[in-house]
Amino acid sequence: MTTPTTPEAVPSLPGQRAAPARPPATAGRLARVHRWHAALVAVPTAALFVLGYRRRWICDDGLIYLRPVRQILAGNGPVFNVGERAESSTGTLWQWLLALAAWVTGEDPAFLAVGLGLLLSTAGFALALYATCRLHRGAGVLVPAGVFVLLAVPPFWSYMTSGLESGLGACWTGLSWWLLTRVRRGQEARETYLAAFVFGLGPLVRPDLAVVTACFLVAQWWVLRPSRRGVAALLAAAGAVPLAYEVFRAGYYGILVPLPAIAKEASASDWSRGAGYVQETLGPYWLWPVVPVLGALAVLLVRRARRQRRERSPGRVSLAVLLAPFAAGLLLAGYVVRVGGDYMHARMILPALLLLLLPILVVPANRVTGAASVLLVVWLCAAVSPLRTPFDVRSTPGSFNVRSSDVEGLGDHNPVRTGTWVRNWPALPEGRRMLAEAARSPRPTLLYFDAGRRLHATPMRADAPYHVVIVGRHLGVTGAAAPLDAYVNDAWGLASPVGAHLALERWSWPGHEKFLRNHWVFAEWAVRHPPHRDLLRAGATREAVEAARAALGCGRLAELTESVRAPLTAARFWDNLTGSFERTRFRFARWPAAAEKALCEGPAAGGRSGLTR
């Protein structure tokens, strides 16, 4: 006589441990739940991959990452220009990941940046969805909610690529969320320290993600409640790599943050412009009507978690884990509003929006959440239908649609190669011709722009360390076109130590308010007495150039220049390291006469340097 066997129950989530044996009817129901939850992860992920692929591109800011990558591969170090240690890459890990991928494959770094961005962001969204399913695994059937926002808002699709660190940021966020939902008491030490290590990488993905790192580490501590020794071990695991790189950054570059953080004044405040930036993201995509719906779902989940904690329900959701992404998203959004947003439409607010959506990407099914899910489906259909006018931000005071502008300028819907930019960017053909002529010229040449954005050439001082210097108004494509041994003098300060430390004056697009005018460029590179016609074209006077030349050789500005151009000896590394805090804070007047007076005659004057003439 044979004993009948009872089939094992099928877990409700992919990878969940099998439950005790259940009757066939229960096993069948759980199998259907399992397939439904697998679809909740797979279908939106596949849709986002397709949407991101259709909008694949690399922007000019994405190209900025590629010149340091080429310099690294050429053996010149992580610099934008040979002989000047300037960290132009905001996303440190992204720069080194691209360098590694280009070294292994030999492929065009632009193409790699687009492909890796698409794969990493897709993986990040998949991990985020899976982690949220895991978070609510004890609630039975789940229904989609916040994931509809990812499917309805085009900037999410555009910045899956773009060549920027956005794809890596989405992957890190998804991975960190997945690791946080796995945190539990009694967890193996190796898995605990791995989670802390990943959380700690946030500032290297993007400096402003440090707030996410802090929130996730606090949530991990709250769940584990480790001893003091355990806390020290977690902090060591989280901080080892970021702190080591910070020491390297301070000694090598002489400052404490990437240069764009100084050029864009990441610690400044402009709340009204930041609020307008958020409105420019939420309004055009009809997000305001769904904010109350998503907020109500978040409140329901928090109340449910508190009730479970009081009742000590098995499989209950940790309130600390649930609240961590909400807190991180609000803090990050508050920071974006405080600094005034960004000139790239929606880009800076997307990480905060993703964090706020994490716990409610999918939610436990009941009558209330089911009704909310139906409302969100209706909203999604309306938001992606012809009823919503395509958004084109070109002349708003806060930001503009960079992708639309780039695609139109290049004449290519999917620009993914460096060559596409160098060949097709409207402002570059004349620049390529003049770069070639300057390279063949027997004497050093400075290429500068006049007020009409036309490029001109003027003789450069004979003792200049470069044969060609070109002013870069579009830094990424100019850096791609210029040879690695030419000097690209960034007009906006993202790769120029001098330009980045100009005093901030609000007058232009966010992040583009420190314009290095030609009197500074001529003072640093042109011959002692530039031709009068060149001064007129440059919009500079001889007096302004002389004052700028004097300021460049005085006090803290001269020391700043020396910190990035002097040979990197052990003594120089130590001087850079110990002076990095004051150097990071240093600013000087943008007008040469005021700068000369403050630097050469004021209390900060420290003598004249022979580095600039």
ABEGO torsion letter per residue (X at the ends): XBBBBBBBBBBABBGBBBBBBBBAAAAAAAAAAAAAAAAAAAAAAAAAAAAAAAABBBBAAAAAAAAAAAAAAAGAEBBABBGBBBBABABAAAAAAAAAAAAAAGBBAAAAAAAAAAAAAAAAAAAAAAAAAAAAAAAEBBBBBAAAAAAABAAAAAAABGGBAAAAAAAAAAAAAAAAAABBBGBBAAAAAAAAAAAAAAAAABAAAAAAAAAAAAAAAAAAGBBAAAAAAAAAAAAAAAAAAAAAAAAAAGBABBAAAAAAGAABBBAAAAAAAAAAAAAAAGAAAAAAAAAAAAAAAAAAAAAAAAAGBBGBBBAAAAAAAAAAAAAAAAAAAAAGEBABBGAAAAAAAAAAAAAAABBBBBAAAAAAAAAAAAAAAAAABAABBBBBBAABAABBBAAAAAAAAAGBABBABAAAAAAABAAAAAAAAAAAAAAABABBBBBBBBAAGBBBBBBBBAABABABBBBBABAAAAAAABBAABBBBBAAGAABAAAAABBBBBABBBGBABBBBAAAAAAAABBABBBAAAAAAAGBBAAAAAAAAAAAABEAAAAAAAAAABBBBAAAAAAAAAAAAAAAABBBBABAAAAAAAAAABAABAEBBAABX
